[in-house]
Amino acid sequence: MENLEKGIEVSQLIVKDLQGCISREEKVMLDKWLEESPENREVYHRVQGRVNRDERQGIIRQLNKRAAWERVDRNTKEYKHSILRRCMRYAATIVLPLFVVGIGFYLTRDKEEIHPVAEVVTIAPGVTKAELVLADGHKVILGTETVDSLASEGGVNIVKDGNGVSYLGNKEEGDLAYNIMRVPRGGEFKVRLQDGTLVYMNSETELKYPVRFVGKERRVYLSGEAYFEVQRDTAKPFIVVMNGNEVRVLGTEFNVRSYKDEKCQFTTLVTGKVLLTTSDRKCMELLPNEQGIVDPQGELRKEQVDVALYTAWKDGNFVFRKQCLENIMEIVERWYDLKVTFEDEWCKQVSFSGNVERYDDFSKLAEMLEATGSVKFKIKNNEIYVTKR
């Protein structure tokens, strides 16, 4: 860390010099460093050129992305602080230290290797893909190359619609027939149901639904995670069933998360109003920005939340706020379709905050996580090993 710390110190002097607020003693120190080698002088002029060409904001944006990840909960005595980590932590709210740290990274990038995963392995993000099971059991593999017209069932046409499919037809008579949409790990898909309701399906999710809605309600069955934009119909409530529990709405937007390998179910309301009902008929009404949680014992509770944390995935982003690494890597496993192994249990409880583009390959996420200085990743045969740095 000696080289890195020296880089940070020199970078502070460079920034002061460029701002015209460097003291006489500091100027002597900077001049001495410049005289040490032609490489030092070249670095100084390159940084100076960046500032003169108004590229400071570009540097700050890149570092702010890293700095957001530095909001690490340090609740363990085993964590060892360094000068750079403290700089990065406070950089999220102070612009000047961001620029200082940026120069420090630039000065020392050839002397300390901190992103081994990004340079060795590329793990692609999830893509648009799903499997559709028709009422007669016939299976159709869906993706970006799906044909325009897929099938016709009970007077309803199933057609390609962007990165998903739509069910078109207004006929309500006849028998109730169900389709099943399955999105595997490493996939996502959209379904527009016959009533106009739009469903965004996340990785490792299954949705069972009628080809057309018959009767006095619109009932679907979900395992996994999905975001619903429900078409309003006061005469036919829309009901999402998750392992016996129900979310009942008339017309609204909400996210539900009910994975078999997770202990709790989460319903997060964006607009409108919903009624959450457990399998033993306990009820709770949710308003916008509220999240209803059903625990393993069937108990209900609700919390005020920032809905963006639970819905950003459908818009192509991951948003984390003080989220433990164990939960983050569960999301990584599903979206990137790989296995994660923690070689140090301590790493599971380290928490992070930050925003990441969902369609970046895993190396971008790994780079940000490793930049905090708390963890590192090794990849072998599509399995990620997480260790303490």
Disulfide bonds with the S-S distance in Angstrom:
none
